[in-house]
């Protein structure tokens, strides 16, 4: 959070005295607090558009005392770097996927354990039931939850037919760096992942080093991976989680009125973002099918996938989350 310091005021005034006719502006207690928010999506994405509108509503609700400054397109690093920068007070907030959330608290990945949550409705129920617990987990790690911002349905796209877990054995799947869950799943089915940063996926697809990715239709389309992928496995039984977090130290520094304005506008913005991202992801998927992508029906092998999912999430108990945390997510996801 940008704070007005005495030294900065003195230097600003000194510089202004060097300009003929210039007089320093009066610095008052009403100077707006700027929330520096980093994100991987570009300003033209759903995140960029919704967050820009959020900034406008926040400025109004806070009487001009709070503003959001977006730092899009990963301009300040990757998501792990975002978390480090928040903790070192270089930025204030970030929109994160599961990889960034894991850098805060690995146990949050219970929400993305294979088979724990299979669709958006289950995910919404789990987070509603466990809201206080999830917020407490983040708070204990120095973060405040501003809202959930998921990335769409996780699907397996490839340039080969994949219907059952064993089909991954001869494939060359991309393994996102620091993604412990997908790495464990691949290990359980006897497959070997190709670890690469996000920027390395398109070149690897182009030269054949990678032929399979687990991603949303939005990512496959927006990142141009679709030009090298011809198949998609259905159904999708996972949701890619995401959230926007804010430094708790900075949040606690706000006035009661500012916190109310931030909480209210953040809730509205993220409700809108979730709805838009889900509609957009469905639209991207429909467009991929229209363009000729082939759906491979995996339902005859559902039992095999469920076994692989259970083995994976059980293997991660004690490494990412506790058994109690995993059970709580699965019970909440299926509550009514």
C-alpha positions in Angstrom: 0.0 0.0 0.0 1.4 3.4 -1.0 2.0 5.4 2.2 2.8 9.1 2.4 6.1 9.5 4.3 7.7 12.6 5.6 10.8 12.1 3.5 8.8 11.7 0.3 7.0 15.0 1.0 10.2 16.9 1.6 11.8 15.5 -1.6 8.7 16.4 -3.6 8.7 19.9 -2.4 12.4 20.3 -3.0 12.0 19.1 -6.6 9.1 21.5 -7.2 11.2 24.5 -6.1 13.5 23.8 -9.0 10.7 24.5 -11.5 10.1 28.2 -12.1 6.7 29.3 -10.9 5.9 25.9 -9.4 4.4 25.6 -5.9 4.1 22.3 -4.0 0.6 20.9 -3.7 -0.7 20.6 -0.2 -0.5 17.0 1.1 -3.5 16.2 3.2 -4.9 13.3 5.2 -7.3 12.8 2.3 -4.7 11.5 -0.1 -6.1 8.2 -1.5 -4.7 4.9 -0.4 -3.7 3.0 -3.5 -4.1 -0.8 -3.5 -1.5 -2.3 -5.9 -3.1 -5.4 -7.3 -1.1 -7.8 -9.4 -2.5 -10.4 -11.8 -1.5 -12.7 -14.6 -4.4 -12.0 -17.0 -4.1 -8.9 -19.3 -6.0 -5.7 -18.8 -8.3 -6.8 -21.7 -9.4 -10.0 -19.9 -12.5 -10.6 -17.9 -10.4 -9.9 -14.8 -9.1 -6.6 -16.2 -12.6 -5.4 -17.2 -14.3 -6.4 -13.9 -11.5 -5.1 -11.7 -11.4 -1.8 -13.6 -15.2 -1.4 -12.9 -14.5 -2.5 -9.3 -12.0 0.3 -8.9 -14.6 2.9 -10.0 -17.2 1.6 -7.5 -14.6 1.4 -4.8 -13.6 5.0 -5.3 -17.2 6.1 -5.1 -18.0 3.9 -2.0 -14.9 5.1 -0.2 -15.4 8.8 -1.0 -12.3 8.8 -3.1 -10.0 7.5 -0.2 -9.4 4.0 -1.8 -8.3 3.2 -5.3 -7.0 0.1 -7.1 -3.9 0.2 -9.3 -3.8 -2.9 -11.6 -0.5 -4.5 -12.5 -1.7 -7.0 -15.2 0.0 -9.5 -17.5 2.3 -10.8 -14.9 4.3 -7.5 -15.1 5.6 -8.0 -11.5 6.5 -11.7 -11.9 4.7 -15.0 -11.5 2.1 -15.9 -8.7 4.7 -17.2 -6.3 6.5 -13.8 -6.8 3.2 -12.0 -6.2 2.9 -13.6 -2.7 6.5 -12.8 -1.9 6.0 -9.2 -3.0 2.9 -8.8 -0.8 4.8 -10.1 2.2 7.6 -7.6 1.5 5.1 -4.7 1.0 6.1 -4.2 -2.6 2.5 -4.8 -3.7 -0.7 -5.0 -1.7 -3.0 -7.6 -3.4 -3.0 -10.3 -6.1 -5.4 -12.4 -8.1 -4.1 -16.0 -7.8 -4.8 -19.4 -9.1 -4.2 -22.6 -7.1 -0.4 -22.2 -7.6 -0.4 -18.8 -5.9 -2.7 -19.9 -3.1 -0.4 -22.8 -2.4 2.4 -20.4 -1.8 0.2 -18.9 1.0 -1.2 -22.1 2.5 -0.8 -25.5 0.8 -3.8 -26.8 2.7 -6.1 -24.6 0.5 -5.4 -27.1 -2.3 -7.9 -29.5 -0.6 -10.4 -27.5 -2.7 -8.7 -28.8 -5.8 -7.8 -32.3 -4.8 -8.9 -34.7 -7.5 -12.5 -35.8 -7.0 -13.0 -33.6 -4.0 -15.0 -31.0 -5.9 -16.3 -31.9 -9.4 -18.2 -28.8 -10.6 -18.9 -25.2 -9.9 -22.0 -25.8 -7.8 -20.1 -28.1 -5.5 -17.3 -25.7 -5.2 -19.7 -22.8 -4.3 -21.3 -25.0 -1.6 -17.9 -26.0 -0.2 -16.7 -22.5 0.1 -19.9 -21.2 1.6 -20.0 -23.9 4.3 -16.2 -23.5 5.0 -16.1 -19.7 4.6 -15.0 -18.9 8.2 -12.4 -21.6 8.2 -10.9 -20.6 4.8 -10.7 -17.0 5.8 -9.1 -17.9 9.1 -6.5 -20.0 7.2 -5.6 -17.0 5.0 -5.6 -14.6 7.9 -3.2 -16.8 9.9 -0.9 -16.4 6.9 -1.2 -12.7 6.7 -3.8 -12.4 4.0 -7.4 -11.3 3.7 -9.8 -12.9 1.2 -11.4 -10.3 -1.1 -13.2 -12.8 -3.3 -13.0 -16.1 -5.3 -12.0 -15.8 -8.9 -11.9 -19.3 -10.5 -10.4 -20.0 -13.9 -12.9 -22.4 -15.4 -13.4 -26.2 -15.7 -10.3 -28.3 -15.8 -10.2 -30.4 -19.0 -7.6 -32.7 -20.6 -6.8 -31.4 -24.1 -4.5 -33.4 -26.3 -3.4 -34.2 -29.9 -4.1 -37.8 -29.3 -7.1 -39.9 -28.0 -7.2 -40.0 -24.2 -10.2 -41.7 -22.6 -8.7 -43.7 -19.6 -5.9 -43.0 -17.2 -3.6 -45.5 -18.9 -3.7 -43.5 -22.1 -1.6 -40.9 -20.4 1.3 -43.4 -20.1 2.4 -42.8 -23.7 1.5 -39.2 -23.8 3.7 -36.2 -23.1 1.6 -34.1 -20.7 2.6 -30.6 -19.6 3.3 -30.5 -15.9 2.9 -26.9 -14.5 5.9 -26.0 -12.3 5.1 -26.3 -8.6 1.9 -28.2 -9.4 2.1 -31.0 -6.8 -1.4 -32.3 -7.4 -1.1 -33.0 -11.2 2.4 -34.3 -10.7 1.0 -36.9 -8.2 -1.8 -37.8 -10.5 0.5 -38.5 -13.4 2.7 -40.6 -11.1 -0.3 -42.6 -10.0 -1.2 -43.5 -13.6 2.3 -44.3 -14.6 2.8 -41.1 -16.7 5.7 -38.7 -16.9 5.1 -35.0 -17.0 7.1 -32.4 -18.8 7.7 -29.5 -16.3 7.6 -26.1 -18.0 6.7 -22.6 -17.1 3.5 -21.2 -18.7 5.4 -19.4 -21.4 7.1 -22.6 -22.5 3.9 -24.5 -23.3 3.2 -23.1 -26.7 6.7 -23.7 -28.1 6.6 -27.2 -26.6 3.3 -28.0 -28.2 4.6 -26.7 -31.6 7.6 -28.9 -31.6 5.9 -32.0 -30.1 7.6 -32.1 -26.7 4.2 -31.7 -25.2 1.0 -33.2 -26.6 -1.4 -33.0 -23.6 -2.4 -30.2 -21.3 -4.9 -30.0 -18.3 -6.4 -26.6 -18.6 -9.5 -24.6 -19.1 -11.0 -24.0 -22.5 -10.4 -20.3 -21.8 -6.6 -20.8 -21.4 -6.4 -23.2 -24.4 -8.1 -20.6 -26.6 -6.5 -17.4 -25.2 -3.0 -18.8 -25.2 -3.3 -20.2 -28.7 -2.7 -23.8 -27.6 -5.8 -24.8 -29.5 -3.7 -24.6 -32.8 -1.8 -27.7 -31.7 -4.6 -29.7 -29.9 -7.2 -31.8 -31.6 -8.9 -33.7 -28.8 -10.6 -33.0 -25.4 -11.7 -35.6 -22.9 -15.2 -35.4 -21.4 -16.7 -35.0 -19.0 -14.8 -32.5 -16.9 -14.8 -33.4 -13.2 -12.7 -30.5 -11.7 -12.7 -26.7 -11.3 -9.6 -24.6 -11.4 -9.8 -22.5 -8.2 -8.6 -18.9 -7.8 -8.9 -16.0 -5.4 -8.0 -12.4 -4.8 -6.1 -11.8 -1.6 -5.0 -8.6 0.2 -2.3 -8.0 2.8 -3.9 -8.3 6.2 -1.5 -5.7 7.6 -2.7 -3.2 5.1 -6.3 -4.2 5.5 -6.0 -3.7 9.3 -4.6 -0.2 8.6 -7.8 0.9 6.9 -10.5 2.7 8.7 -13.8 0.9 9.5 -15.5 2.9 6.7 -12.8 1.9 4.2 -13.0 -1.7 5.1 -16.7 -1.7 4.7 -16.4 -0.1 1.3 -13.7 -2.5 0.2 -15.6 -5.6 1.5 -18.8 -4.6 -0.2 -17.4 -3.7 -3.6 -15.1 -6.7 -3.6 -18.0 -9.1 -3.0 -20.0 -7.5 -5.8 -17.0 -7.5 -8.2 -16.1 -11.2 -7.6 -19.7 -12.4 -7.8 -19.8 -10.7 -11.3 -16.3 -12.1 -12.2 -17.3 -15.7 -11.3 -20.4 -15.5 -13.4 -18.6 -14.0 -16.4 -15.7 -16.4 -16.3 -18.0 -19.4 -16.1 -20.1 -18.2 -19.0 -17.0 -17.3 -21.0 -15.4 -20.7 -20.4 -18.5 -22.5 -21.6 -18.5 -20.3 -24.7 -14.8 -21.0 -25.4 -15.5 -24.7 -25.1 -18.4 -24.5 -27.5 -16.3 -22.6 -29.9 -13.5 -25.2 -29.8 -16.0 -27.9 -30.7 -17.3 -25.8 -33.5 -13.8 -25.4 -34.8 -13.5 -29.2 -35.0 -12.0 -30.3 -31.7 -13.0 -33.9 -31.1 -14.6 -35.0 -27.8 -13.4 -38.3 -26.4 -15.9 -39.9 -24.1 -14.3 -41.1 -20.9 -17.5 -42.2 -19.1 -17.0 -45.9 -19.8 -13.8 -45.6 -17.7 -15.2 -43.5 -14.9 -14.3 -46.1 -12.3 -10.7 -46.0 -13.4 -10.6 -42.2 -13.1 -12.2 -42.2 -9.7 -9.7 -44.7 -8.5 -6.8 -42.6 -9.8 -8.4 -39.5 -8.2 -8.8 -41.2 -4.8 -5.3 -42.5 -4.8 -3.9 -39.1 -5.7 -5.8 -37.1 -3.0 -5.1 -39.8 -0.4 -1.4 -39.7 -1.2 -1.4 -35.9 -0.6 -2.8 -36.2 2.9 -0.1 -35.0 5.3 1.8 -33.4 2.4 -0.7 -30.6 1.4 -3.7 -31.0 3.7 -4.9 -33.0 6.6 -7.4 -35.8 6.4 -9.9 -33.6 8.3 -9.5 -30.7 5.9 -10.0 -33.0 2.9 -13.0 -34.7 4.4 -14.5 -31.3 5.4 -14.2 -30.1 1.8 -15.8 -33.2 0.3 -18.6 -33.2 2.9 -19.4 -29.5 2.3 -19.3 -29.9 -1.5 -22.0 -32.5 -1.3 -24.2 -30.8 1.3 -27.6 -29.4 0.5 
